Amino acid sequence: MKLSQIAEQIEELGLNCHWCETPIVADSVKSYDHPNGVDIDDFDTKQWVYFTCTEKTCGYDWSLVKLQMQAEREGKRKEA
């Protein structure tokens, strides 16, 4: 799966930042090499995927894992 596909799936869940309630958007996705990350197309190593809150006064980094847990709690779980 491509990073952009994961980002779109997370955005479609309609999740908000826990701290400031700003919606999590696909454009805020980032990743870096990490042994406990996920396999992403077009990357040679596993990637730690995260989304940065776009509210300027917040800017919290939400890992894919945390967003998946939030979605599960809210009954919105979707495999990314």
C-alpha positions as CSV (number, residue, x, y, z in Angstrom):
1,M,0.0,0.0,0.0
2,K,1.2,3.5,-0.8
3,L,1.6,6.2,1.9
4,S,-1.0,8.3,0.1
5,Q,-3.5,5.5,0.3
6,I,-3.0,5.1,4.1
7,A,-3.3,8.9,4.4
8,E,-6.6,8.9,2.5
9,Q,-8.0,6.1,4.5
10,I,-7.2,7.8,7.8
11,E,-8.8,11.1,6.6
12,E,-11.9,9.2,5.5
13,L,-12.4,8.0,9.1
14,G,-13.1,11.6,10.1
15,L,-10.8,11.6,13.2
16,N,-9.9,14.7,15.1
17,C,-6.9,15.7,17.1
18,H,-7.6,14.7,20.7
19,W,-6.0,17.9,22.0
20,C,-7.6,20.6,19.8
21,E,-10.3,18.8,17.8
22,T,-8.8,19.8,14.5
23,P,-9.6,17.2,11.8
24,I,-6.7,14.9,10.8
25,V,-6.0,15.4,7.1
26,A,-4.2,13.3,4.5
27,D,-1.9,16.2,3.5
28,S,-0.3,16.1,7.0
29,V,1.1,12.5,6.7
30,K,4.8,11.9,7.1
31,S,7.0,8.9,7.7
32,Y,10.6,7.9,8.7
33,D,12.6,4.7,8.7
34,H,11.7,2.6,11.8
35,P,12.1,-1.1,12.6
36,N,8.6,-1.3,14.1
37,G,6.9,0.6,11.3
38,V,4.8,-0.8,8.4
39,D,5.7,-1.9,4.9
40,I,5.0,0.9,2.5
41,D,5.2,0.7,-1.3
42,D,8.2,2.7,-2.8
43,F,10.2,2.5,0.5
44,D,13.1,0.1,1.1
45,T,12.6,-0.1,4.9
46,K,9.6,-0.1,7.2
47,Q,8.2,3.3,7.9
48,W,6.8,4.9,11.1
49,V,3.8,6.7,9.7
50,Y,2.4,9.8,11.5
51,F,0.2,12.8,10.9
52,T,0.9,16.3,12.3
53,C,-2.0,18.3,13.6
54,T,-2.4,21.2,11.2
55,E,-3.6,23.6,14.0
56,K,-0.6,26.0,14.4
57,T,-0.9,26.2,18.1
58,C,-1.1,22.4,18.5
59,G,1.1,20.6,16.0
60,Y,0.9,17.3,17.8
61,D,2.3,14.3,15.9
62,W,-0.2,11.4,15.8
63,S,1.2,8.0,15.0
64,L,-0.8,5.7,12.7
65,V,-1.1,3.3,15.6
66,K,-2.6,5.9,17.9
67,L,-5.1,6.9,15.2
68,Q,-6.0,3.3,14.6
69,M,-6.7,2.9,18.3
70,Q,-8.8,6.1,18.3
71,A,-10.8,4.9,15.4
72,E,-11.4,1.5,17.1
73,R,-12.6,3.3,20.3
74,E,-15.0,5.4,18.2
75,G,-16.2,2.4,16.2
76,K,-14.6,3.7,13.0
77,R,-11.9,1.1,12.7
78,K,-10.6,0.4,9.2
79,E,-7.4,-1.5,8.3
80,A,-4.7,0.8,7.0
